[in-house]
Structure formats: C-alpha cells, structure tokens
Amino acid sequence: MIFFTLKIILAAIIIAFASWLSGLSPKLAGFIIALPLVSLIAIAFSYYEHNDIEKTILFTKSILVAVPVSYLFFLPFFFAKSFNMNFFLIYGTGLGFLIVGFFIHKYITNFL
C-alpha cells in the first residue's frame, strides 16, 4: 500500500508541476509533458512490482503504439480557429478521436 501511495504522489507532483508551469511558460510545460516521463516511471514501477520482463516488454510495445495514436486528441486544436470552435467542442471532439484511437490501438496491438 505504501508503494502504491508513493506512485500516486509522484504522478500527482508531475501533473501539478506541469499544470502550474503552463501559466508561466506554456511552451516549456508542453515540452515537459511531451517527454516520456510517465512512461519511464510506469515501466520501472511495473517491472519492480511484477518482476516479469515479458509483461514489461509487451507494456512498452503498447505504449509505443499508443503514443502516435494518442495524438489524435490534439487534431481539433489545430483546426479550432478554421471552424470557429469553442473550447468544449474542441475538447469533446478530441476525446471522441481518442475513442477512435483506442480501437486503432486495440487492432494494432493484437499483432504484438
């Protein structure tokens, strides 16, 4: 339970820091969030917790496929001004694209 709590605290600190930094330096905060910090931490925690290299390798392959698919979320933000979209429409459309992305990820990872 202590290890789980430490994982929650570390993830919360990273997210809170990036959120806070986005007000001061949005470009730097975006760069930090784009780093595979969460993946690095989660992969290490997963291996430490389960001590199973095969599952860890499958986990990292899934991440590798998921990263480009997850970019679908950002597409509406690029076209927001062209279509005169408000924040909630942009965000909702991005979430919808993520649902589509989940099925793409599921299809691709069936071959791993």
RAPE-V646171 format. One record per residue. PSI is psi as a letter, one per 40 degrees, with the letter a starting at -180 (none if undefined). Layout:
psi = <PSI	PSI>
This chain:
psi = <d	d	d	d	d	d	d	d	d	d	d	d	d	d	d	d	d	d	d	d	d	d	d	d	g	d	d	d	d	d	d	d	d	d	i	f	d	d	d	d	d	d	d	d	d	d	d	d	d	e	f	h	d	d	d	d	d	d	d	d	d	d	d	d	d	d	d	d	d	e	e	d	d	e	d	d	d	d	e	d	d	d	e	f	i	i	d	d	d	d	d	d	d	d	d	d	d	d	d	d	d	d	d	d	d	d	d	d	e	e	e	none>
